[in-house]
Amino acid sequence: MILITRPRKSSLEFQKKLNKLNINSDIQELSKFRIFKNQISLSKSVILITSPRSLDYLINTKIIESCKKNEFIVIGKKTTQRLKQLGCQKILISAKDSNDLISKSKSILNEKSEVRFLCSNVYNKELVRTLKKKCKITLVRVYETIKVNKLKKSVIKNLNSNKFSAVVFFSKFSLMVFLELCKLEKISKSSLKRIHYICVSQRVGEFAKKQGYKVHFAPNPSEQAMLGLVKNLKFK
């Protein structure tokens, strides 16, 4: 059985796709999000978006209407598509992950570039450090990421009885919260080391890899690649 650790809506969508592959799964939401309601001015700045929640903020606060003249740097194909559908056509960079973004930014950003990063209290600090060497970057908190306080009883039971063959992680934050909660519930290291950790990128799974866990990285940071990896590893 596979444990899915995405936010509930995304987990349910992923679960449906696993069902089509005849793969059993359970869901353990590890974080919730609170999108802020305050409006901010983003005129004359390049807007950096690395999460769908940042775009949700622009839509919910109706700021998106005043951003159609802004230039954007985006991580994620779906987020890029949503922006274009909303009338924001000036996409300077559309990247598959942070490494791709950094590579593509070399010929586009310079010390005069003013970038505003729409983020939460949890963000990619390494990405920010790298971009600060190239341009002026300002963090703008537009939503809050809140970790859950405990695992579901059914998940604890299945972890202790070694029912999960794998856990999928789409963020480093989720993996760290999962390990923290497992420690809190006194899940044995031996049980955790039986599990395969399916991670969307090297960055997401590097900590677990260093701890000696069985970590597998998707060939590219996408849901489709994650599904393909799960299918190839033949989990049930």
Backbone as CSV, one residue per row, in Angstrom:
resi,resn,N_x,N_y,N_z,CA_x,CA_y,CA_z,C_x,C_y,C_z
1,MET,0.847,-1.197,0.000,0.000,0.000,0.000,0.884,1.249,0.000
2,ILE,0.436,2.268,-0.716,1.175,3.534,-0.825,0.535,4.587,0.087
3,LEU,1.364,5.365,0.776,0.870,6.487,1.571,1.129,7.789,0.807
4,ILE,0.063,8.563,0.592,0.160,9.831,-0.135,0.162,10.966,0.880
5,THR,1.100,11.911,0.741,1.259,12.954,1.766,0.981,14.368,1.247
6,ARG,0.274,14.471,0.135,-0.029,15.795,-0.425,-1.212,16.422,0.322
7,PRO,-1.470,17.727,0.120,-2.701,18.327,0.637,-3.911,17.540,0.123
8,ARG,-5.005,17.533,0.854,-6.103,16.587,0.623,-6.617,16.563,-0.818
9,LYS,-6.889,17.723,-1.389,-7.443,17.759,-2.744,-6.481,17.105,-3.742
10,SER,-5.208,17.442,-3.660,-4.207,16.868,-4.552,-4.023,15.372,-4.287
11,SER,-4.115,14.983,-3.008,-3.976,13.578,-2.650,-5.098,12.734,-3.250
12,LEU,-6.320,13.261,-3.195,-7.467,12.530,-3.746,-7.322,12.333,-5.254
13,GLU,-6.804,13.357,-5.932,-6.580,13.255,-7.380,-5.501,12.211,-7.685
14,PHE,-4.437,12.219,-6.886,-3.347,11.257,-7.064,-3.839,9.841,-6.762
15,GLN,-4.684,9.727,-5.741,-5.231,8.427,-5.358,-6.070,7.814,-6.481
16,LYS,-6.852,8.633,-7.162,-7.667,8.153,-8.288,-6.785,7.565,-9.384
17,LYS,-5.645,8.213,-9.623,-4.723,7.736,-10.658,-4.043,6.436,-10.235
18,LEU,-3.765,6.303,-8.928,-3.194,5.044,-8.428,-4.220,3.915,-8.519
19,ASN,-5.482,4.251,-8.272,-6.557,3.250,-8.366,-6.629,2.649,-9.771
20,LYS,-6.412,3.506,-10.781,-6.444,3.037,-12.168,-5.291,2.079,-12.467
21,LEU,-4.232,2.173,-11.644,-3.084,1.274,-11.800,-3.213,0.052,-10.873
22,ASN,-4.408,-0.036,-10.209,-4.672,-1.128,-9.257,-3.691,-1.117,-8.085
23,ILE,-3.346,0.098,-7.650,-2.442,0.264,-6.508,-3.224,0.827,-5.331
24,ASN,-3.227,0.107,-4.213,-3.930,0.558,-3.010,-3.177,1.719,-2.356
25,SER,-3.927,2.625,-1.741,-3.274,3.781,-1.110,-4.099,4.326,0.039
26,ASP,-3.434,5.105,0.867,-4.083,5.847,1.955,-3.540,7.268,1.903
27,ILE,-4.230,8.192,2.560,-3.849,9.606,2.536,-3.523,10.099,3.945
28,GLN,-2.395,10.762,4.071,-2.033,11.446,5.309,-1.639,12.872,4.967
29,GLU,-2.562,13.776,5.150,-2.258,15.190,4.906,-1.274,15.667,5.968
30,LEU,-0.198,16.313,5.557,0.834,16.745,6.504,0.901,18.254,6.672
31,SER,0.170,18.978,5.830,0.162,20.444,5.959,-1.161,21.015,5.476
32,LYS,-1.469,22.181,5.996,-2.645,22.940,5.555,-2.167,24.346,5.202
33,PHE,-2.975,25.073,4.447,-2.563,26.397,3.995,-3.614,27.448,4.331
34,ARG,-3.130,28.605,4.739,-4.024,29.741,4.983,-3.563,30.889,4.084
35,ILE,-4.387,31.196,3.093,-4.036,32.251,2.145,-4.461,33.607,2.713
36,PHE,-3.541,34.560,2.697,-3.816,35.876,3.266,-4.803,36.658,2.400
37,LYS,-5.461,37.636,3.034,-6.487,38.416,2.331,-6.048,39.854,2.037
38,ASN,-4.932,40.273,2.639,-4.486,41.651,2.438,-3.953,41.860,1.024
39,GLN,-4.211,43.017,0.460,-3.751,43.324,-0.892,-2.399,44.036,-0.840
40,ILE,-1.552,43.762,-1.830,-0.238,44.382,-1.910,-0.029,44.950,-3.310
41,SER,0.893,45.895,-3.405,1.203,46.476,-4.708,2.404,45.756,-5.312
42,LEU,2.243,45.290,-6.544,3.317,44.559,-7.216,3.761,45.230,-8.505
43,SER,3.390,46.482,-8.660,3.703,47.185,-9.901,5.209,47.317,-10.114
44,LYS,5.611,47.246,-11.383,7.003,47.434,-11.820,7.986,46.417,-11.252
45,SER,7.480,45.258,-10.830,8.394,44.232,-10.317,8.200,42.932,-11.079
46,VAL,9.256,42.134,-11.098,9.161,40.792,-11.654,8.622,39.892,-10.536
47,ILE,7.565,39.133,-10.811,6.924,38.317,-9.785,7.399,36.873,-9.894
48,LEU,7.930,36.353,-8.782,8.392,34.970,-8.734,7.342,34.113,-8.028
49,ILE,6.884,33.061,-8.709,5.897,32.141,-8.152,6.433,30.714,-8.241
50,THR,6.526,30.046,-7.090,7.003,28.666,-7.064,5.945,27.703,-6.522
51,SER,4.771,28.238,-6.178,3.708,27.407,-5.606,2.348,27.827,-6.151
52,PRO,1.451,26.882,-6.397,0.097,27.223,-6.847,-0.646,28.101,-5.845
53,ARG,-0.298,27.997,-4.560,-0.966,28.810,-3.533,-0.697,30.304,-3.725
54,SER,0.467,30.645,-4.245,0.776,32.059,-4.494,-0.134,32.615,-5.586
55,LEU,-0.390,31.793,-6.592,-1.314,32.209,-7.652,-2.732,32.288,-7.108
56,ASP,-3.095,31.368,-6.221,-4.418,31.422,-5.580,-4.593,32.743,-4.831
57,TYR,-3.507,33.201,-4.197,-3.560,34.490,-3.486,-3.888,35.628,-4.454
58,LEU,-3.198,35.659,-5.591,-3.433,36.721,-6.574,-4.879,36.702,-7.078
59,ILE,-5.412,35.502,-7.244,-6.791,35.366,-7.741,-7.794,35.748,-6.654
60,ASN,-7.605,35.224,-5.447,-8.550,35.471,-4.349,-8.651,36.946,-3.971
61,THR,-7.515,37.649,-4.043,-7.499,39.068,-3.665,-7.785,39.990,-4.863
62,LYS,-7.973,39.353,-6.044,-8.254,40.087,-7.293,-7.083,40.955,-7.766
63,ILE,-5.901,40.731,-7.179,-4.707,41.472,-7.598,-4.274,41.044,-8.999
64,ILE,-4.686,39.865,-9.379,-4.289,39.316,-10.683,-4.613,40.273,-11.826
65,GLU,-5.700,41.036,-11.685,-6.120,41.972,-12.738,-5.083,43.064,-12.976
66,SER,-4.395,43.471,-11.903,-3.390,44.532,-12.039,-1.997,43.989,-12.342
67,CYS,-1.888,42.667,-12.473,-0.581,42.035,-12.710,-0.366,41.645,-14.169
68,LYS,-1.303,41.972,-15.019,-1.217,41.510,-16.408,-0.079,42.170,-17.187
69,LYS,0.435,43.287,-16.653,1.571,43.952,-17.295,2.899,43.546,-16.662
70,ASN,2.824,42.809,-15.555,4.047,42.359,-14.877,4.715,41.207,-15.624
71,GLU,6.012,41.067,-15.390,6.748,39.913,-15.897,6.797,38.861,-14.790
72,PHE,6.779,37.592,-15.179,6.727,36.506,-14.205,7.869,35.513,-14.397
73,ILE,8.307,34.965,-13.260,9.202,33.815,-13.247,8.431,32.732,-12.502
74,VAL,8.279,31.562,-13.118,7.372,30.557,-12.574,8.023,29.175,-12.537
75,ILE,7.755,28.448,-11.469,8.096,27.029,-11.413,6.796,26.238,-11.528
76,GLY,6.747,25.334,-12.488,5.559,24.498,-12.652,4.807,24.777,-13.943
77,LYS,4.616,23.742,-14.731,3.924,23.865,-16.015,2.468,24.273,-15.832
78,LYS,1.792,23.662,-14.845,0.376,23.958,-14.617,0.170,25.401,-14.173
79,THR,1.057,25.893,-13.307,0.952,27.275,-12.833,1.186,28.244,-13.982
80,THR,2.137,27.933,-14.850,2.398,28.768,-16.032,1.165,28.816,-16.929
81,GLN,0.542,27.672,-17.147,-0.656,27.600,-17.985,-1.801,28.403,-17.380
82,ARG,-1.972,28.292,-16.068,-3.034,29.053,-15.383,-2.815,30.552,-15.522
83,LEU,-1.574,30.997,-15.380,-1.253,32.420,-15.517,-1.631,32.936,-16.904
84,LYS,-1.268,32.176,-17.925,-1.570,32.580,-19.300,-3.064,32.625,-19.549
85,GLN,-3.795,31.666,-18.980,-5.253,31.644,-19.124,-5.896,32.851,-18.456
86,LEU,-5.222,33.367,-17.420,-5.738,34.534,-16.683,-5.305,35.857,-17.315
87,GLY,-4.563,35.773,-18.413,-4.174,36.982,-19.138,-2.790,37.500,-18.836
88,CYS,-2.021,36.756,-18.052,-0.642,37.158,-17.737,0.294,36.447,-18.727
89,GLN,0.666,37.156,-19.770,1.398,36.545,-20.875,2.908,36.757,-20.820
90,LYS,3.370,37.667,-19.954,4.793,38.002,-19.917,5.562,37.060,-18.986
91,ILE,5.759,35.832,-19.448,6.473,34.826,-18.659,7.952,34.850,-19.059
92,LEU,8.783,35.422,-18.204,10.226,35.497,-18.497,10.861,34.109,-18.449
93,ILE,10.489,33.355,-17.419,11.041,32.012,-17.227,9.934,31.088,-16.759
94,SER,9.811,29.941,-17.398,8.946,28.863,-16.922,9.864,27.672,-16.686
95,ALA,10.038,27.297,-15.419,11.013,26.260,-15.067,10.336,25.036,-14.464
96,LYS,10.994,23.891,-14.612,10.431,22.662,-14.053,10.751,22.523,-12.562
97,ASP,11.877,23.113,-12.117,12.248,23.093,-10.703,13.220,24.238,-10.424
98,SER,13.702,24.340,-9.187,14.568,25.467,-8.800,15.902,25.444,-9.543
99,ASN,16.460,24.255,-9.782,17.728,24.174,-10.515,17.563,24.671,-11.950
100,ASP,16.460,24.304,-12.564,16.153,24.755,-13.926,15.968,26.271,-13.954
101,LEU,15.315,26.794,-12.916,15.091,28.246,-12.819,16.423,28.990,-12.724
102,ILE,17.292,28.503,-11.850,18.602,29.147,-11.670,19.388,29.150,-12.970
103,SER,19.358,28.025,-13.679,20.074,27.910,-14.946,19.543,28.896,-15.984
104,LYS,18.220,28.978,-16.101,17.599,29.854,-17.093,17.721,31.335,-16.735
105,SER,17.884,31.631,-15.444,17.932,33.030,-15.006,19.258,33.714,-15.328
106,LYS,20.295,32.912,-15.619,21.632,33.472,-15.836,21.674,34.510,-16.952
107,SER,20.913,34.284,-17.993,20.928,35.211,-19.130,19.785,36.223,-19.093
108,ILE,18.968,36.162,-18.037,17.781,37.031,-17.985,17.832,38.041,-16.838
109,LEU,18.231,37.587,-15.650,18.260,38.483,-14.493,19.630,39.133,-14.338
110,ASN,19.623,40.365,-13.821,20.876,41.066,-13.522,20.692,41.900,-12.265
111,GLU,21.714,42.648,-11.882,21.682,43.392,-10.613,20.608,44.474,-10.572
112,LYS,20.088,44.862,-11.739,19.027,45.873,-11.779,17.623,45.258,-11.672
113,SER,17.547,43.958,-11.822,16.251,43.266,-11.760,15.684,43.310,-10.338
114,GLU,14.405,43.667,-10.228,13.737,43.695,-8.924,12.681,42.595,-8.906
115,VAL,12.967,41.556,-8.141,12.090,40.384,-8.089,11.369,40.341,-6.745
116,ARG,10.063,40.075,-6.801,9.280,39.903,-5.574,8.795,38.456,-5.539
117,PHE,9.235,37.745,-4.531,8.954,36.318,-4.388,7.714,36.135,-3.523
118,LEU,6.606,35.701,-4.146,5.368,35.447,-3.409,5.472,34.065,-2.772
119,CYS,5.570,34.029,-1.446,5.872,32.763,-0.778,5.102,32.628,0.531
120,SER,5.410,31.571,1.268,4.830,31.380,2.595,5.947,31.444,3.624
121,ASN,5.662,31.061,4.845,6.690,30.997,5.884,7.672,29.862,5.609
122,VAL,7.273,28.931,4.744,8.151,27.832,4.315,8.499,28.063,2.850
123,TYR,9.775,28.231,2.556,10.187,28.494,1.177,11.590,27.953,0.942
124,ASN,12.001,27.936,-0.313,13.312,27.401,-0.703,14.398,28.448,-0.437
125,LYS,15.034,28.342,0.712,16.046,29.329,1.127,17.285,29.287,0.230
126,GLU,17.607,28.101,-0.253,18.770,27.957,-1.126,18.546,28.710,-2.439
127,LEU,17.331,28.637,-2.955,16.983,29.367,-4.177,17.127,30.871,-3.964
128,VAL,16.642,31.357,-2.842,16.721,32.794,-2.535,18.173,33.241,-2.412
129,ARG,19.001,32.450,-1.731,20.424,32.803,-1.569,21.111,32.920,-2.926
130,THR,20.782,31.999,-3.818,21.395,32.009,-5.151,20.941,33.216,-5.961
131,LEU,19.644,33.505,-5.927,19.112,34.622,-6.701,19.612,35.969,-6.172
132,LYS,19.875,36.059,-4.880,20.373,37.305,-4.290,21.730,37.703,-4.858
133,LYS,22.459,36.734,-5.375,23.760,37.006,-5.989,23.601,37.603,-7.385
134,LYS,22.387,37.468,-7.949,22.139,37.919,-9.314,21.292,39.184,-9.395
135,CYS,20.372,39.351,-8.422,19.390,40.442,-8.523,18.903,40.871,-7.142
136,LYS,18.030,41.873,-7.143,17.381,42.300,-5.895,16.122,41.455,-5.722
137,ILE,16.021,40.750,-4.611,14.854,39.901,-4.382,14.228,40.198,-3.022
138,THR,12.920,40.363,-3.015,12.178,40.670,-1.789,11.160,39.565,-1.529
139,LEU,11.134,39.064,-0.298,10.149,38.047,0.064,8.832,38.722,0.426
140,VAL,7.751,38.229,-0.149,6.416,38.745,0.155,5.562,37.562,0.612
141,ARG,5.240,37.513,1.896,4.457,36.403,2.435,2.987,36.573,2.046
142,VAL,2.465,35.627,1.301,1.068,35.728,0.846,0.210,34.569,1.355
143,TYR,0.852,33.578,1.959,0.089,32.509,2.596,0.942,31.848,3.672
144,GLU,0.277,31.089,4.530,0.961,30.418,5.638,0.840,28.907,5.468
145,THR,1.952,28.217,5.677,1.961,26.758,5.657,1.948,26.265,7.098
146,ILE,0.943,25.450,7.441,0.762,24.980,8.815,0.888,23.460,8.845
147,LYS,1.825,22.950,9.605,1.995,21.498,9.680,0.945,20.875,10.600
148,VAL,0.547,19.643,10.308,-0.402,18.942,11.167,0.317,18.497,12.441
149,ASN,-0.462,18.271,13.501,0.135,17.947,14.794,0.303,16.464,15.051
150,LYS,-0.448,15.640,14.311,-0.351,14.198,14.557,-0.780,13.397,13.339
151,LEU,-0.341,12.156,13.298,-0.720,11.235,12.235,-2.072,10.618,12.548
152,LYS,-2.783,10.186,11.523,-4.051,9.492,11.726,-3.787,8.158,12.433
153,LYS,-4.744,7.719,13.242,-4.591,6.459,13.973,-4.406,5.284,13.016
154,SER,-5.146,5.316,11.897,-5.035,4.220,10.921,-3.646,4.187,10.286
155,VAL,-3.063,5.367,10.075,-1.713,5.443,9.495,-0.680,4.919,10.480
156,ILE,-0.817,5.286,11.748,0.096,4.797,12.790,0.045,3.270,12.862
157,LYS,-1.167,2.723,12.840,-1.357,1.272,12.900,-0.693,0.580,11.708
158,ASN,-0.905,1.154,10.520,-0.333,0.552,9.309,1.189,0.688,9.248
159,LEU,1.720,1.766,9.808,3.179,1.933,9.873,3.786,0.893,10.813
160,ASN,3.150,0.711,11.960,3.664,-0.247,12.950,3.562,-1.692,12.472
161,SER,2.586,-1.966,11.613,2.404,-3.336,11.114,3.013,-3.536,9.729
162,ASN,3.810,-2.541,9.299,4.540,-2.617,8.021,3.626,-2.833,6.805
163,LYS,2.480,-2.167,6.814,1.530,-2.299,5.705,1.884,-1.404,4.517
164,PHE,2.648,-0.338,4.767,3.003,0.586,3.686,4.299,0.125,3.005
165,SER,4.237,-0.029,1.704,5.448,-0.373,0.958,6.194,0.890,0.543
166,ALA,5.463,2.001,0.413,6.093,3.256,-0.024,5.293,4.469,0.445
167,VAL,5.994,5.603,0.527,5.367,6.899,0.826,5.824,7.880,-0.251
168,VAL,4.901,8.680,-0.767,5.276,9.655,-1.798,5.357,11.063,-1.199
169,PHE,6.401,11.790,-1.593,6.624,13.147,-1.088,6.843,14.118,-2.250
170,PHE,6.079,15.210,-2.224,6.210,16.251,-3.235,6.887,17.499,-2.673
171,SER,7.254,17.471,-1.385,7.961,18.622,-0.804,8.869,18.157,0.327
172,LYS,9.953,18.884,0.515,10.896,18.605,1.598,10.220,18.810,2.948
173,PHE,9.360,19.825,3.020,8.637,20.135,4.255,7.807,18.930,4.703
174,SER,7.082,18.312,3.766,6.236,17.164,4.093,7.071,15.991,4.602
175,LEU,8.207,15.748,3.970,9.060,14.645,4.406,9.566,14.878,5.823
176,MET,9.987,16.106,6.115,10.505,16.415,7.448,9.404,16.312,8.510
177,VAL,8.191,16.763,8.170,7.063,16.663,9.104,6.720,15.193,9.347
178,PHE,6.729,14.396,8.289,6.432,12.966,8.408,7.404,12.288,9.374
179,LEU,8.695,12.512,9.201,9.694,11.892,10.067,9.572,12.394,11.506
180,GLU,9.252,13.662,11.659,9.074,14.256,12.993,7.890,13.605,13.717
181,LEU,6.771,13.426,12.997,5.575,12.840,13.607,5.758,11.349,13.881
182,CYS,6.518,10.679,13.018,6.825,9.262,13.260,7.646,9.104,14.540
183,LYS,8.570,10.021,14.762,9.377,10.005,15.982,8.493,10.257,17.194
184,LEU,7.555,11.196,17.049,6.625,11.534,18.131,5.765,10.320,18.503
185,GLU,5.371,9.537,17.489,4.522,8.357,17.713,5.338,7.092,17.998
186,LYS,6.681,7.279,18.095,7.587,6.162,18.409,7.501,5.021,17.386
187,ILE,7.361,5.399,16.103,7.433,4.408,15.032,8.890,3.953,14.948
188,SER,9.136,2.671,14.957,10.512,2.164,14.996,11.273,2.492,13.718
189,LYS,12.582,2.675,13.878,13.453,2.942,12.732,13.419,1.767,11.757
190,SER,13.326,0.558,12.304,13.313,-0.628,11.436,12.083,-0.629,10.534
191,SER,10.938,-0.198,11.075,9.712,-0.114,10.262,9.857,0.953,9.186
192,LEU,10.437,2.091,9.541,10.605,3.192,8.589,11.609,2.843,7.500
193,LYS,12.594,2.018,7.843,13.613,1.671,6.851,13.164,0.562,5.900
194,ARG,12.006,-0.048,6.184,11.423,-1.013,5.255,10.732,-0.304,4.083
195,ILE,10.327,0.952,4.333,9.528,1.710,3.377,10.394,2.325,2.283
196,HIS,9.849,2.413,1.080,10.500,3.122,-0.019,9.961,4.564,-0.040
197,TYR,10.861,5.532,-0.124,10.493,6.953,-0.113,10.568,7.482,-1.548
198,ILE,9.409,7.744,-2.131,9.326,8.204,-3.517,9.277,9.734,-3.506
199,CYS,10.338,10.369,-3.991,10.465,11.833,-3.887,10.486,12.502,-5.257
200,VAL,9.845,13.655,-5.328,9.694,14.351,-6.604,11.011,14.946,-7.105
201,SER,11.976,15.129,-6.203,13.271,15.684,-6.616,14.362,15.299,-5.616
202,GLN,15.596,15.514,-6.012,16.759,15.256,-5.156,16.680,16.107,-3.894
203,ARG,16.305,17.359,-4.061,16.216,18.276,-2.922,15.226,17.770,-1.875
204,VAL,14.103,17.235,-2.321,13.067,16.749,-1.407,13.562,15.560,-0.588
205,GLY,14.289,14.647,-1.228,14.652,13.409,-0.554,16.063,13.296,-0.014
206,GLU,16.872,14.346,-0.174,18.289,14.235,0.194,18.504,13.922,1.673
207,PHE,17.662,14.482,2.558,17.829,14.229,3.996,17.586,12.757,4.308
208,ALA,16.495,12.198,3.764,16.170,10.789,4.008,17.266,9.875,3.453
209,LYS,17.820,10.253,2.317,18.900,9.478,1.697,20.113,9.416,2.627
210,LYS,20.459,10.557,3.210,21.608,10.624,4.113,21.382,9.805,5.385
211,GLN,20.090,9.638,5.759,19.758,8.877,6.961,19.699,7.375,6.703
212,GLY,19.941,6.987,5.458,19.977,5.569,5.127,18.654,4.955,4.717
213,TYR,17.663,5.795,4.413,16.367,5.280,3.971,16.411,4.929,2.482
214,LYS,15.460,4.096,2.049,15.369,3.688,0.644,14.669,4.801,-0.144
215,VAL,15.438,5.621,-0.804,14.891,6.796,-1.491,14.973,6.627,-3.007
216,HIS,13.890,6.988,-3.684,13.842,6.953,-5.153,13.445,8.348,-5.645
217,PHE,14.138,8.835,-6.651,13.856,10.166,-7.184,13.175,10.062,-8.546
218,ALA,12.149,10.872,-8.746,11.478,10.915,-10.040,12.451,11.464,-11.089
219,PRO,12.379,10.996,-12.336,13.297,11.479,-13.379,13.113,12.959,-13.704
220,ASN,11.921,13.471,-13.445,11.673,14.917,-13.555,10.591,15.281,-12.544
221,PRO,10.558,16.535,-12.087,9.647,16.931,-11.003,8.198,17.139,-11.460
222,SER,7.513,16.044,-11.748,6.114,16.134,-12.173,5.314,14.987,-11.581
223,GLU,4.010,15.182,-11.511,3.127,14.137,-10.991,3.188,12.899,-11.875
224,GLN,3.238,13.116,-13.183,3.281,12.006,-14.128,4.532,11.152,-13.923
225,ALA,5.656,11.820,-13.671,6.908,11.094,-13.432,6.838,10.301,-12.126
226,MET,6.166,10.855,-11.132,5.995,10.159,-9.851,5.143,8.911,-10.035
227,LEU,4.071,9.044,-10.798,3.203,7.899,-11.074,3.961,6.810,-11.834
228,GLY,4.757,7.249,-12.810,5.552,6.307,-13.590,6.547,5.553,-12.722
229,LEU,7.164,6.274,-11.756,8.141,5.657,-10.860,7.469,4.616,-9.965
230,VAL,6.301,4.987,-9.416,5.548,4.052,-8.568,5.170,2.806,-9.365
231,LYS,4.705,3.021,-10.590,4.315,1.901,-11.460,5.498,0.992,-11.766
232,ASN,6.654,1.575,-12.085,7.851,0.799,-12.434,8.389,-0.007,-11.246
233,LEU,8.193,0.539,-10.045,8.676,-0.157,-8.857,7.717,-1.273,-8.419
234,LYS,6.557,-1.316,-9.102,5.581,-2.409,-8.931,5.077,-2.567,-7.497
235,PHE,4.667,-1.441,-6.914,4.045,-1.498,-5.590,2.574,-1.845,-5.732
236,LYS,2.013,-2.470,-4.713,0.591,-2.835,-4.715,-0.077,-2.308,-3.451
